[in-house]
Amino acid sequence: MEGSAGVVNTNSERVSGQMTSLEKAARVVGAVFLLVGVLGFIPGITSGYDTLGFAGRGSGALLLGIFQVSVLHNIVHLLFGAAGLLMGRTRAGARNFLLYGGVIYLVLWIYGLVIDHDSAANFVPLNDADNWLHLLLGLGMIALALLLHRRHPAQATTARP
């Protein structure tokens, strides 16, 4: 749309050179996931580190003594964190990371509720603390995506000659 107010960027990408709140939120969430992924590999922060398995319910390692983790679980956190940092570079990417990442975490929450934690289906692995954290993460990420996207529905810049 052209006019004296400027041009609307229909690609929803940052045009002013400043990071939007949505992009900042995606990057912060991504950085937290990276940190959690790294912490999952540090003995002392992860109790029962000597029982850390690659995957499955047999991994007895607990991040912060609460959240059951495995090598696979930690790698997923690292990859999810990298995705947040990369996708947080554009407004559209940040929104998609937060929105669809939140949906993934809600699906993971439901999965954790319906599986038997002592069965082979618990391949991540998950415990009750993980399940409730996944609910909070999913709701929080979706809320950030929707609320911050509404705050700035379109970016504007001045018209170029």
C-alpha positions in Angstrom: 0.0 0.0 0.0 1.5 3.3 -1.0 0.7 6.7 0.4 2.1 9.5 2.6 2.2 7.1 5.5 4.7 4.8 3.7 4.8 1.3 2.3 3.6 -1.7 4.1 5.9 -4.7 4.0 3.6 -7.5 3.0 6.3 -10.1 3.7 6.2 -9.3 7.4 10.0 -8.9 7.5 11.9 -6.4 9.5 12.4 -3.2 7.5 13.4 -0.6 10.0 16.7 -2.3 11.1 15.3 -2.9 14.6 14.3 -6.3 15.9 10.6 -6.6 16.6 9.3 -8.0 20.0 8.2 -11.1 18.1 11.8 -11.7 16.8 13.3 -11.0 20.2 10.9 -13.5 21.9 11.7 -16.2 19.4 15.4 -15.6 19.9 15.1 -15.7 23.7 13.1 -18.9 23.6 15.6 -20.4 21.2 18.5 -19.3 23.4 16.8 -20.9 26.4 16.4 -24.2 24.5 20.1 -24.1 23.6 21.0 -23.5 27.2 18.8 -26.4 28.4 20.3 -28.7 25.7 23.8 -27.9 26.9 22.9 -28.1 30.6 21.5 -31.6 30.0 25.1 -32.7 29.2 26.7 -31.3 32.4 27.1 -33.6 35.3 26.0 -32.0 38.6 23.3 -29.9 36.8 22.0 -33.2 35.5 21.8 -35.6 38.3 22.3 -39.3 37.6 24.5 -38.3 34.7 26.1 -41.7 34.8 22.7 -43.2 33.8 22.3 -40.8 30.8 21.2 -43.0 27.9 20.9 -42.2 24.2 17.1 -42.6 24.3 14.3 -44.4 26.0 12.8 -44.7 29.5 16.0 -46.3 30.8 17.8 -43.0 30.9 17.8 -42.1 34.6 19.4 -38.7 34.2 17.4 -35.7 35.6 18.1 -32.2 34.5 18.0 -30.0 37.7 17.0 -33.2 39.5 13.5 -32.9 38.0 13.2 -33.4 34.3 14.1 -36.8 32.7 16.6 -36.3 29.9 18.5 -38.5 27.4 21.1 -37.7 24.8 18.3 -37.6 22.2 16.2 -35.3 24.4 19.2 -32.9 24.8 19.9 -33.0 21.0 16.3 -32.1 20.3 16.6 -29.1 22.7 19.7 -28.0 20.9 18.1 -28.3 17.5 15.0 -26.5 18.6 17.1 -23.7 20.1 19.1 -23.3 16.9 15.8 -23.2 15.0 14.5 -20.4 17.3 17.7 -18.3 16.7 17.6 -18.8 13.0 13.8 -18.3 12.5 13.9 -15.4 14.8 15.8 -13.4 12.2 12.5 -12.5 10.4 9.1 -11.6 11.8 7.3 -14.3 9.8 9.9 -16.9 10.9 9.7 -15.9 14.5 5.9 -16.1 14.5 6.1 -19.6 12.8 8.7 -20.8 15.3 6.7 -19.7 18.3 3.3 -20.8 17.0 4.1 -24.2 15.4 6.8 -24.9 18.1 4.1 -24.3 20.7 1.8 -26.7 18.8 4.5 -29.3 18.8 4.9 -28.9 22.6 1.2 -29.3 23.1 1.2 -32.5 21.1 4.2 -33.7 23.1 2.3 -32.9 26.3 -0.7 -35.0 25.1 1.6 -37.8 24.0 3.3 -37.8 27.5 -0.1 -38.0 29.1 -1.4 -40.9 27.1 1.6 -43.2 27.0 2.7 -45.5 29.7 6.0 -44.0 31.0 7.4 -47.5 31.6 6.8 -48.7 28.0 8.9 -48.5 24.9 6.6 -45.7 23.7 8.5 -43.4 26.1 11.4 -43.1 23.8 12.2 -39.4 24.4 12.0 -40.0 27.6 9.3 -38.1 29.5 8.2 -37.9 33.1 5.4 -36.0 34.8 7.5 -32.9 35.3 8.4 -32.9 31.6 4.7 -33.3 30.7 3.5 -30.2 32.6 6.5 -28.2 31.4 5.5 -29.1 27.9 2.0 -27.8 28.5 3.3 -24.5 29.9 5.8 -24.2 27.0 3.2 -24.9 24.4 0.7 -22.4 25.8 3.4 -19.8 26.4 4.9 -20.0 22.9 1.5 -19.9 21.2 0.5 -16.9 23.4 3.7 -15.1 22.4 3.2 -15.7 18.7 -0.4 -14.5 18.8 0.0 -11.5 21.2 3.2 -10.2 19.7 2.1 -10.7 16.2 -1.1 -8.6 16.9 1.0 -5.8 18.4 2.6 -5.1 15.1 0.4 -6.6 12.3 2.4 -4.9 9.6 5.7 -3.1 9.3 5.8 0.2 7.5 8.6 2.2 6.0 8.7 5.4 4.1 8.1 5.3 0.4 11.1 5.2 -1.9 11.3 7.5 -4.9 
